[in-house]
């Protein structure tokens, strides 16, 4: 049994646990995967938008370069440079201020005494553009590569075939993602620090001349008093010492970019809101009007890059709880599957263990049975042999003793016959080969016959046998031999399991409820059946008083057979406790109705009522 339990634990229990553990792990991974898939998808949206924005700014810069070339074609370079602010703004509305500087540090345009925007520009930028002070700027001279027809200025060494992949420098920003019903982190006072901390941009610090180096054109962005200024610049194609530039009107640029941000794919329109955030983290354009969120905690975000430093495209979930809900549904479904699987394994294991136990008990009972039957066969055979040898040798001359010995031989032969009959009958029943010869018979006469046969033996063994049999017949539909076998088994049990009080009673009664039946009860004053075993004693091979402890031989088949035979007759054999010690064993059978008692047609058909 221990070995079986070990095999069971190793073959079923441990693998089930491992399986369950793996399933629970995969449950967690599934949730993570779902979140990851979503964030990858939306990161793609943000990256795509940033690329479009950078392309649009690149296109603007190309336009600016074209404007500069066109203006230079129309007049002398110096004259154009001096009037550049007015000329450019007239031609190109995106310019807030146009400027022209020489690399020696001379500011040709705008005039520091002109309109307010020009005055402010000069106040903020003159020292930097005139190379008198270093400034912290974000450079992006590679924007030129988006120009399909680059025109490198002579002597600059600019490579026109720059890697297109480097055209924009958008970078996914590490964000604290939105979560169901709130945010991963409550907005706190140090939020802004965190946002700055996760930016991947690096500023360069130098004078204007150093910053532009040998490049022919590019963008510059710098913060003056925490306010962002973006510049496009381009060298004069004829005079590399002369640089033309424009400070971009950010308000106009925002409007152009806003149109891009609002173009969300129709399939995603119900899922996400895209927003363009400026360097202070405020939205300058959102795709879903009226949507509001903690703007500092998008689901994913991508920085635009050096052109618009600390600006970013952010993606927000319109319904942040939806992701959690899908994850929960997935979790629930998989969880249920795992639970069903475990339940199936549990039930299966329980069934296997129960069946195994049953098989083991049966195997043990069969072994006991073989031992008991061998003993049961040997004991009567030994007595028969011994007494017949004594009688054959003629050593006993006393006729009384001879009769007694012959009586013993007869009784032992009967015991042998009973045992063999029981075993054979059980085998027949097991193979469903039992044939019944049903006929109308009188239970009283069958009982009387058996009592008559057994009385001498019982009285010889000190039993008092009381019979309360009615005078009138009690008709039942039965196989006579089967009836006799049931009664003999009950009577011999009453004899076997009686100890000091050797009193046996046989009684026959008629009952009308719940249905008309005849009851034959055999009562004894023996050792009784232990309360826990009152039903088990009808199981095959089961013995409540085993041979070892009680010294009473038996096969555990007598009651099984009696009950099976009785049930085949539509009746049963039952046990009940008797007051003041002993047992009642009752055989009840349906009685034949009076009006059918005379007829014989009831008995001519099937031999076995089960068929
Ligand atoms: P066995 O050959 O062991 O007598 P049975 O099927 O006839 O087999 O009986 C099953 C068990 O029921 C017996 O082993 C015994 O423990 C119990 N039993 C049967 N009849 C009686 C009785 N009259 N008094 C007490 N116990 C009984």
Boltz pocket constraint, residues with backbone or C-beta under 6 A from the ligand:
constraints:
  - pocket:
      binder: B
      contacts: [[A, 489], [A, 490], [A, 493], [A, 494], [A, 497], [A, 524], [A, 526], [A, 527], [A, 528], [A, 529], [A, 537], [A, 538], [A, 539], [A, 542], [A, 543], [A, 544], [A, 545], [A, 546], [A, 553], [A, 554], [A, 555], [A, 556], [A, 557], [A, 558], [A, 559], [A, 560], [A, 583]]
      max_distance: 6.0
